[in-house]
C-alpha cells in the first residue's frame, strides 16, 4: 500500500514568485511614472532650470 508523502504548505512555485516580483516591480515603476507626470502637468515650469530662462531672453 502506497502512503503519500506529506507535503508542506510552504511549497513555493519559483516561476510564480518571479512573475509576482516583476509584476510588483512594474506596478511600482508605473506608479512613480504617473506621479512624476502629474507633477509636470500641474507645475511644468518647475522642471526647467533658471539658466534656460536667461538663455532665451532676447536683448532688444
Helices and strands as residue ranges (DSSP letters): H 14-42, G 44-47, H 50-56
